[in-house]
Amino acid sequence: MKVVLEFTYDADIVSIPVENTADLKKLQNKFDKWIHSTDSNHPFWDYSSGSKVACYRGDAFVYWLNEFIFKESTEKAEFLESETNDYDKSLPSLWF
């Protein structure tokens, strides 16, 4: 299913192998806990401010889905489009 990941000024488009939109919010909640946990060793930390701050876009969500949710699956999440304002508004969306 195509999903819009909305950010402050634009959106990323991804494809996620889930069957219903209720599962999307659950996945987002798990991702949020992972991406912001200082115990997580992921490549989306930014240290430029002197602090450890999660800095991410849709690619981080796809990375997490494929590494932790769909790791054993033949179906994988895909990153389709970055920083767009031109997308189908009827697609399911998540706000980050």
C-alpha positions as CSV (number, residue, x, y, z in Angstrom):
1,M,0.0,0.0,0.0
2,K,1.3,3.5,-0.8
3,V,1.5,5.7,2.2
4,V,2.2,9.4,2.5
5,L,4.6,10.3,5.3
6,E,3.8,14.0,6.1
7,F,6.4,16.3,7.5
8,T,6.2,20.0,8.3
9,Y,6.6,21.4,4.8
10,D,6.4,18.3,2.4
11,A,6.0,14.6,2.3
12,D,7.7,11.4,1.4
13,I,5.9,8.5,-0.3
14,V,6.6,4.9,0.6
15,S,5.1,1.5,-0.2
16,I,4.4,-0.7,2.8
17,P,3.2,-4.3,2.7
18,V,0.3,-3.9,5.2
19,E,-3.3,-4.7,4.6
20,N,-5.1,-2.1,6.6
21,T,-4.5,1.4,7.8
22,A,-5.1,0.6,11.4
23,D,-1.7,-1.3,11.3
24,L,0.0,1.9,10.1
25,K,-0.5,3.8,13.3
26,K,0.7,0.9,15.4
27,L,3.8,0.7,13.2
28,Q,4.4,4.4,13.6
29,N,4.2,4.2,17.3
30,K,6.7,1.4,17.5
31,F,9.0,3.3,15.1
32,D,8.8,6.5,17.2
33,K,9.9,4.6,20.3
34,W,12.8,3.1,18.4
35,I,14.0,6.2,16.6
36,H,14.0,8.4,19.7
37,S,15.4,5.8,22.1
38,T,19.0,6.7,23.0
39,D,19.6,3.0,23.4
40,S,19.0,2.4,19.7
41,N,22.1,2.3,17.6
42,H,20.9,3.5,14.2
43,P,22.4,5.7,11.5
44,F,19.9,8.6,12.0
45,W,21.5,10.3,15.0
46,D,22.7,13.9,14.5
47,Y,25.4,15.2,16.9
48,S,25.9,18.7,15.3
49,S,24.2,20.5,18.2
50,G,26.3,18.7,20.7
51,S,23.4,16.5,21.7
52,K,22.2,13.1,20.3
53,V,19.1,14.0,18.3
54,A,17.2,11.8,15.9
55,C,17.1,13.4,12.5
56,Y,15.1,11.4,9.9
57,R,12.8,11.3,6.9
58,G,10.9,8.5,5.3
59,D,14.0,6.5,4.6
60,A,14.5,5.9,8.3
61,F,10.9,4.5,8.6
62,V,11.6,2.2,5.6
63,Y,14.9,1.2,7.1
64,W,13.2,0.3,10.4
65,L,10.4,-1.6,8.8
66,N,12.7,-3.7,6.7
67,E,15.2,-4.4,9.6
68,F,12.7,-5.1,12.3
69,I,9.2,-5.8,11.0
70,F,9.7,-7.3,7.6
71,K,13.2,-8.8,8.1
72,E,12.0,-12.4,7.5
73,S,9.5,-11.5,4.9
74,T,9.9,-11.6,1.2
75,E,7.8,-8.4,1.0
76,K,9.7,-5.3,1.9
77,A,8.8,-1.6,2.4
78,E,10.1,0.7,-0.4
79,F,11.0,4.4,-0.5
80,L,9.3,5.9,-3.5
81,E,9.6,9.6,-3.4
82,S,11.2,12.3,-1.3
83,E,10.2,15.8,-0.3
84,T,7.2,16.2,-2.5
85,N,4.1,18.4,-2.4
86,D,2.5,16.8,-5.3
87,Y,0.8,13.6,-4.2
88,D,-2.6,11.9,-4.1
89,K,-4.3,13.3,-1.1
90,S,-6.6,10.3,-0.9
91,L,-3.7,8.0,0.1
92,P,-3.4,7.0,3.7
93,S,-1.0,9.2,5.6
94,L,1.1,9.4,8.8
95,W,2.2,12.7,10.3
96,F,5.8,12.8,11.6
